[in-house]
Amino acid sequence: MQFKICKVKRKTKSVWVVQAMDDQGKKKNLEIFDLNQKRQANAYVEDLRSKDPSLVMPQEVSFDLAFKEYKHSVLKDKFKVEETKLAICGYINHHIAPYISKKLLSDYTYHDFKEHYLPKLLESKCTRVQNLPGGSSTIVRTNRTVGKKTIKDTVATFKLFVKYCLERKWVIDGGILAYKFNKNFFQGENTKKKFMPKYKDIVLLVNSEKDILNRALFHTAAETGCRLNELLGLTYSDTDLKSDPPTISFNHTIDKWNNFRENFLKTASSKRRVEISNQLSVILKTWMKEQVLPKRSGQYRLMFGTVSKKMAKRRVQRSAAKLGIDWVGGISPFRKFSYSYLKDTKALPKNQLLRRLGWTNSDTPDRWYYRDLDHNKEKRTKAINQLLVDNGWAANELSFV
């Protein structure tokens, strides 16, 4: 990039104009100085020569082009799974691009992001797929406002987009990367009462089930505390029901569209072997014997290959409703229950408990999965009643004037 100082005659006076010219011959006037400021003009040019040319004379990149290029980059990224790629593109299409107030990246500022974009995002509506005649479909907005998790994930996606632009030497206000939500923004979400099935309801739901498929599905989920995609990714070769004790290994999962993913788990620690009860071993043997032609994926015979994620949710809700159990969600409450029960009863040392459920530390399970199952109510109540009792005094012996 070349710079030069030109003397330009204006209507009232002559001035020095600092001009830049890129390798393609495109010129741009950068700054104007009075005739008595030639020294300042020279210093300004020297400063420009030390800067990145892309910052001195930035490309005029539109948001439309930048979004197109970024989505193309995401879809080609071999380090991201398909669900993540589509989620990122979905956030761009439905919760970012519609609310951008400027045409060019270089014109967009942190002020635009904070004062214009974020208020629009908070009012954004959820989307859903609507089927059309002929087998096609389209995306339509519902009347429900997006939740705070979607807001958080969308802002994170916006920041990834800004990083991508800066890597391409496209000028956009990097101050957007420093934005943080107010610490109380998610307080309402974190204090909502989370559903946790009671111990007696779990026992009733599992042991009352007459359908062998449901029985195997529910019992495996409740006893092992596995994730739904791990449960539906179980294969016959993952079981060792003749060992003492019998075991199940979690090696595979299914994706968002219920496709089998060989040797693919959420994290490295998710690959594990779990000891199971003799009762569950018998149930699984019975189910495998009854399932004469299990669904296959390559060399693998799937334990629950006929069950999709939505079907698993419907099955547990239908069975719970028959028993008068107010059940919220699908299979995931079994995982919360399993961790909470084993932790409350201290049935396993901490390290064994974490390995059993595929975690390396207790930060995530303690924050998002653990719920007090109220096992020690009698002992706890007695301790509270004795908290300030001393020397034979009791509350009913006190008199107040």
C-alpha positions as CSV (number, residue, x, y, z in Angstrom):
1,M,0.0,0.0,0.0
2,Q,1.3,3.5,-0.9
3,F,0.7,6.8,0.8
4,K,1.2,10.3,-0.5
5,I,0.4,13.8,0.6
6,C,-1.3,15.9,-2.0
7,K,-1.9,19.7,-2.0
8,V,-5.5,20.3,-2.9
9,K,-7.0,23.7,-3.6
10,R,-10.4,24.1,-2.0
11,K,-12.9,27.0,-2.4
12,T,-11.6,29.0,0.5
13,K,-8.1,27.6,1.0
14,S,-5.6,25.0,0.0
15,V,-5.0,21.9,2.3
16,W,-2.8,18.8,2.5
17,V,-4.7,15.6,1.8
18,V,-3.2,12.3,2.9
19,Q,-4.2,9.7,0.3
20,A,-3.8,5.9,0.3
21,M,-3.7,3.6,-2.7
22,D,-3.9,-0.2,-2.5
23,D,-2.3,-2.8,-4.8
24,Q,-5.3,-2.6,-7.2
25,G,-4.9,1.1,-7.7
26,K,-7.9,2.0,-5.5
27,K,-7.5,5.4,-3.8
28,K,-9.0,6.7,-0.6
29,N,-8.6,10.1,1.2
30,L,-7.7,9.5,4.8
31,E,-7.1,12.8,6.5
32,I,-6.9,16.5,5.8
33,F,-4.3,19.0,7.3
34,D,-3.9,22.8,6.9
35,L,-0.9,24.0,4.9
36,N,1.0,24.9,8.2
37,Q,0.6,21.3,9.4
38,K,2.9,19.6,6.9
39,R,5.0,18.1,9.7
40,Q,1.9,16.5,11.3
41,A,0.9,15.2,7.9
42,N,4.2,13.5,7.5
43,A,4.0,12.0,11.0
44,Y,0.6,10.7,10.3
45,V,1.8,8.9,7.1
46,E,4.7,7.3,9.0
47,D,2.2,6.0,11.6
48,L,0.0,4.6,8.8
49,R,3.0,2.7,7.3
50,S,3.4,0.8,10.7
51,K,-0.2,-0.3,10.7
52,D,-1.9,-3.3,9.1
53,P,-3.0,-2.3,5.6
54,S,-6.4,-3.9,6.1
55,L,-7.0,-1.5,8.9
56,V,-5.8,1.5,7.0
57,M,-8.0,0.8,4.0
58,P,-10.5,-1.9,5.0
59,Q,-12.5,-3.9,2.5
60,E,-16.1,-2.9,2.2
61,V,-17.6,-6.2,3.2
62,S,-21.3,-6.5,3.5
63,F,-23.0,-8.5,6.2
64,D,-24.8,-10.6,3.6
65,L,-21.4,-11.7,2.1
66,A,-19.8,-12.2,5.5
67,F,-22.7,-14.4,6.8
68,K,-22.6,-16.4,3.6
69,E,-18.9,-17.0,3.9
70,Y,-19.1,-17.8,7.6
71,K,-21.9,-20.4,7.2
72,H,-20.0,-22.0,4.3
73,S,-16.9,-22.2,6.6
74,V,-19.0,-23.8,9.4
75,L,-20.6,-26.4,7.1
76,K,-17.1,-27.4,5.8
77,D,-15.6,-27.7,9.4
78,K,-14.7,-31.3,9.9
79,F,-14.2,-30.8,13.6
80,K,-17.9,-30.0,14.2
81,V,-20.7,-32.5,14.3
82,E,-23.7,-32.0,12.0
83,E,-26.0,-30.9,14.8
84,T,-23.6,-28.1,15.8
85,K,-23.2,-26.9,12.2
86,L,-26.9,-26.6,11.7
87,A,-27.5,-25.0,15.1
88,I,-24.9,-22.3,14.3
89,C,-26.4,-21.6,10.8
90,G,-29.9,-21.6,12.4
91,Y,-28.9,-18.9,14.9
92,I,-27.4,-16.8,12.1
93,N,-30.4,-17.1,9.8
94,H,-33.2,-16.6,12.4
95,H,-31.8,-14.7,15.4
96,I,-28.8,-12.6,14.1
97,A,-29.1,-11.6,10.4
98,P,-32.7,-10.3,10.6
99,Y,-31.7,-7.8,13.3
100,I,-28.5,-6.3,11.9
101,S,-29.0,-2.6,11.4
102,K,-26.1,-1.8,9.1
103,K,-25.1,-3.0,5.6
104,L,-21.3,-3.0,6.0
105,L,-19.2,-4.7,8.6
106,S,-17.0,-1.7,9.0
107,D,-19.9,0.5,9.9
108,Y,-21.1,-1.8,12.7
109,T,-20.1,-0.8,16.2
110,Y,-20.4,-2.1,19.7
111,H,-23.1,0.5,20.3
112,D,-25.2,-0.9,17.5
113,F,-24.8,-4.4,19.0
114,K,-25.7,-3.4,22.5
115,E,-28.4,-0.8,21.9
116,H,-30.1,-2.1,18.7
117,Y,-29.3,-5.8,18.3
118,L,-29.7,-7.1,21.8
119,P,-33.2,-5.6,22.4
120,K,-34.3,-7.1,19.2
121,L,-32.9,-10.5,20.2
122,L,-34.7,-10.5,23.5
123,E,-38.0,-10.1,21.6
124,S,-37.2,-12.7,18.9
125,K,-39.7,-15.4,18.4
126,C,-39.0,-19.2,18.3
127,T,-39.1,-21.0,15.0
128,R,-40.5,-24.3,13.9
129,V,-40.6,-26.5,10.8
130,Q,-43.9,-26.4,8.9
131,N,-44.6,-29.1,6.4
132,L,-46.0,-28.0,3.0
133,P,-48.0,-29.9,0.4
134,G,-45.8,-32.0,-1.9
135,G,-43.3,-33.0,0.8
136,S,-41.5,-29.7,1.1
137,S,-41.2,-27.7,4.3
138,T,-40.5,-24.2,5.5
139,I,-39.5,-22.4,8.7
140,V,-42.1,-20.3,10.4
141,R,-42.1,-18.2,13.6
142,T,-44.3,-19.0,16.6
143,N,-45.8,-16.7,19.1
144,R,-43.4,-17.9,21.8
145,T,-40.4,-15.7,22.7
146,V,-37.0,-17.4,22.7
147,G,-35.7,-18.5,26.1
148,K,-32.5,-17.3,27.8
149,K,-30.5,-20.3,26.8
150,T,-31.2,-19.5,23.1
151,I,-30.2,-15.9,23.8
152,K,-27.0,-17.0,25.4
153,D,-26.1,-19.4,22.6
154,T,-27.0,-16.8,19.9
155,V,-24.7,-14.2,21.4
156,A,-22.0,-16.8,21.6
157,T,-22.5,-17.5,17.9
158,F,-22.4,-13.8,17.1
159,K,-19.0,-13.6,18.9
160,L,-17.7,-16.5,16.8
161,F,-18.8,-14.7,13.7
162,V,-16.9,-11.6,14.8
163,K,-13.8,-13.6,15.4
164,Y,-14.1,-15.2,11.9
165,C,-14.4,-11.7,10.4
166,L,-11.3,-10.5,12.2
167,E,-9.4,-13.5,11.1
168,R,-10.2,-12.7,7.5
169,K,-9.0,-9.1,8.1
170,W,-12.5,-7.8,7.7
171,V,-13.0,-4.7,9.9
172,I,-15.7,-5.0,12.5
173,D,-15.8,-3.6,16.1
174,G,-13.9,-6.1,18.2
175,G,-15.4,-4.7,21.3
176,I,-18.4,-7.0,20.7
177,L,-16.2,-9.9,21.9
178,A,-15.9,-8.2,25.4
179,Y,-19.7,-8.2,26.0
180,K,-20.9,-10.1,29.0
181,F,-24.4,-10.6,30.3
182,N,-25.3,-8.9,33.6
183,K,-24.7,-11.5,36.4
184,N,-28.4,-11.5,37.3
185,F,-29.7,-12.0,33.7
186,F,-29.9,-15.8,34.1
187,Q,-31.0,-15.7,37.7
188,G,-34.6,-16.4,36.9
189,E,-33.7,-19.4,34.9
190,N,-31.4,-20.9,37.5
191,T,-33.9,-20.5,40.3
192,K,-36.8,-22.2,38.5
193,K,-37.9,-25.4,40.2
194,K,-36.5,-28.4,38.3
195,F,-38.4,-31.6,38.0
196,M,-37.1,-34.6,39.9
197,P,-39.0,-37.9,40.1
198,K,-39.5,-39.3,43.5
199,Y,-37.8,-42.6,44.5
200,K,-41.2,-44.4,44.9
201,D,-42.3,-43.1,41.5
202,I,-39.2,-44.5,39.8
203,V,-39.6,-47.9,41.5
204,L,-43.3,-47.9,40.6
205,L,-42.7,-46.9,37.0
206,V,-40.0,-49.4,36.3
207,N,-41.4,-52.4,38.2
208,S,-45.0,-52.0,37.1
209,E,-44.2,-52.0,33.4
210,K,-45.5,-55.0,31.5
211,D,-44.1,-54.2,28.1
212,I,-40.6,-55.8,28.0
213,L,-39.2,-53.1,25.7
214,N,-40.3,-50.3,28.0
215,R,-39.1,-52.3,31.0
216,A,-35.7,-52.7,29.5
217,L,-35.5,-49.1,28.4
218,F,-36.6,-47.6,31.7
219,H,-34.6,-49.9,33.9
220,T,-31.4,-49.3,32.0
221,A,-31.9,-45.5,32.0
222,A,-32.7,-45.4,35.8
223,E,-30.0,-47.8,36.9
224,T,-27.1,-46.6,34.7
225,G,-28.0,-42.9,34.5
226,C,-26.9,-42.9,30.9
227,R,-27.7,-40.1,28.4
228,L,-30.6,-40.7,25.9
229,N,-28.3,-40.8,22.9
230,E,-26.0,-43.3,24.7
231,L,-29.1,-45.5,25.7
232,L,-30.3,-45.6,22.1
233,G,-26.8,-46.3,20.9
234,L,-26.4,-49.5,22.9
235,T,-25.6,-52.6,20.9
236,Y,-25.6,-56.3,21.8
237,S,-21.8,-56.3,21.8
238,D,-21.7,-53.6,24.4
239,T,-23.2,-56.0,27.0
240,D,-21.3,-58.6,29.0
241,L,-24.1,-60.3,31.0
242,K,-22.1,-63.4,31.9
243,S,-19.5,-61.5,33.9
244,D,-19.7,-61.1,37.7
245,P,-21.1,-58.5,38.0
246,P,-22.7,-58.1,34.6
247,T,-21.7,-54.9,32.7
248,I,-22.7,-52.5,30.0
249,S,-20.2,-50.5,28.0
250,F,-21.1,-47.1,26.4
251,N,-19.2,-46.8,23.2
252,H,-21.7,-45.4,20.6
253,T,-24.5,-42.8,20.4
254,I,-27.2,-41.7,17.9
255,D,-27.4,-38.2,16.4
256,K,-30.3,-35.7,16.2
257,W,-31.9,-37.7,13.4
258,N,-31.5,-41.0,15.2
259,N,-28.6,-42.2,13.0
260,F,-26.2,-44.5,14.7
261,R,-22.7,-43.0,15.4
262,E,-20.0,-45.6,15.8
263,N,-17.4,-44.8,18.6
264,F,-18.8,-41.3,19.0
265,L,-19.6,-40.0,22.5
266,K,-20.1,-36.5,24.0
267,T,-16.7,-36.5,25.7
268,A,-13.7,-38.8,26.2
269,S,-14.8,-39.6,29.7
270,S,-18.2,-40.8,28.4
271,K,-16.6,-44.0,27.1
272,R,-17.0,-46.3,30.1
273,R,-18.1,-49.7,31.4
274,V,-20.9,-49.7,34.0
275,E,-21.7,-52.5,36.4
276,I,-25.4,-53.4,36.5
277,S,-27.7,-55.5,38.7
278,N,-28.5,-59.1,38.1
279,Q,-32.2,-58.0,37.8
280,L,-31.3,-55.7,34.8
281,S,-29.2,-58.4,33.3
282,V,-32.1,-60.8,33.3
283,I,-34.4,-58.1,31.8
284,L,-31.9,-57.4,29.0
285,K,-31.5,-61.1,28.2
286,T,-35.2,-61.5,28.0
287,W,-35.5,-58.5,25.7
288,M,-32.7,-59.7,23.4
289,K,-34.2,-63.1,23.2
290,E,-37.7,-61.7,22.3
291,Q,-36.2,-59.3,19.8
292,V,-35.6,-61.9,17.1
293,L,-34.5,-59.5,14.3
294,P,-32.9,-56.5,16.0
295,K,-32.3,-53.4,13.8
296,R,-28.7,-53.4,12.5
297,S,-26.2,-50.7,11.7
298,G,-23.3,-52.3,9.8
299,Q,-21.9,-55.0,12.0
300,Y,-23.8,-53.9,15.1
301,R,-27.1,-55.2,16.4
302,L,-28.9,-52.3,18.2
303,M,-30.5,-52.9,21.6
304,F,-33.2,-50.3,21.1
305,G,-32.9,-49.7,17.4
306,T,-36.7,-49.5,16.9
307,V,-37.0,-46.5,19.4
308,S,-36.3,-42.9,18.3
309,K,-35.7,-40.0,20.8
310,K,-39.3,-38.8,20.4
311,M,-40.7,-42.3,20.8
312,A,-38.7,-42.8,24.0
313,K,-40.2,-39.6,25.5
314,R,-43.7,-40.7,24.5
315,R,-43.2,-44.1,26.0
316,V,-42.1,-42.9,29.4
317,Q,-44.8,-40.2,29.6
318,R,-47.5,-42.6,28.5
319,S,-46.5,-45.2,31.1
320,A,-46.2,-42.6,33.9
321,A,-49.7,-41.2,33.0
322,K,-51.2,-44.7,33.4
323,L,-49.8,-44.8,36.9
324,G,-50.9,-41.3,37.8
325,I,-47.3,-40.0,38.0
326,D,-46.9,-36.4,37.0
327,W,-43.8,-36.8,34.7
328,V,-42.0,-33.9,33.1
329,G,-39.7,-34.5,30.1
330,G,-38.6,-37.9,28.7
331,I,-35.6,-40.0,29.6
332,S,-33.4,-37.3,31.1
333,P,-35.0,-37.3,34.6
334,F,-33.7,-40.9,35.1
335,R,-30.1,-39.5,34.8
336,K,-30.8,-36.8,37.4
337,F,-32.4,-39.4,39.7
338,S,-29.5,-41.9,39.3
339,Y,-26.8,-39.4,40.2
340,S,-28.8,-37.8,43.1
341,Y,-29.8,-41.2,44.6
342,L,-26.3,-42.6,44.5
343,K,-24.8,-39.4,45.9
344,D,-27.4,-39.2,48.7
345,T,-27.0,-42.8,49.8
346,K,-23.2,-42.7,49.4
347,A,-23.4,-46.0,47.7
348,L,-20.3,-45.3,45.7
349,P,-17.1,-43.3,46.3
350,K,-17.1,-40.0,44.5
351,N,-14.6,-41.0,41.8
352,Q,-16.6,-44.2,41.0
353,L,-19.8,-42.3,40.9
354,L,-18.5,-39.7,38.4
355,R,-16.9,-42.4,36.2
356,R,-20.2,-44.3,36.2
357,L,-22.0,-41.4,34.7
358,G,-19.2,-40.2,32.4
359,W,-18.0,-37.1,34.2
360,T,-14.4,-36.1,35.2
361,N,-15.5,-33.7,38.0
362,S,-18.6,-32.8,40.0
363,D,-19.1,-29.2,38.8
364,T,-21.6,-30.0,36.1
365,P,-23.6,-32.8,37.9
366,D,-23.8,-30.8,41.2
367,R,-25.0,-27.7,39.5
368,W,-27.4,-29.1,36.9
369,Y,-28.3,-32.7,37.9
370,Y,-28.2,-33.1,41.6
371,R,-31.5,-32.7,43.5
372,D,-32.1,-33.4,47.2
373,L,-34.2,-36.6,47.4
374,D,-35.1,-35.9,51.0
375,H,-33.9,-39.3,52.3
376,N,-32.9,-38.1,55.8
377,K,-36.1,-36.2,56.6
378,E,-36.6,-37.9,60.0
379,K,-33.0,-37.5,61.1
380,R,-32.8,-34.0,59.8
381,T,-36.0,-32.9,61.5
382,K,-34.8,-34.3,64.8
383,A,-31.4,-32.5,64.5
384,I,-33.2,-29.2,63.8
385,N,-35.5,-29.6,66.8
386,Q,-32.5,-30.2,69.0
387,L,-30.4,-27.4,67.5
388,L,-30.9,-24.9,70.4
389,V,-32.0,-27.2,73.1
390,D,-29.6,-27.4,76.0
391,N,-29.6,-28.4,79.7
392,G,-33.0,-30.0,79.5
393,W,-34.8,-27.0,78.2
394,A,-37.5,-27.5,75.5
395,A,-39.5,-25.1,73.5
396,N,-42.8,-26.0,75.3
397,E,-41.2,-25.2,78.7
398,L,-40.5,-21.7,77.8
399,S,-42.8,-18.8,78.7
400,F,-42.7,-15.4,77.2
401,V,-43.8,-12.2,79.0
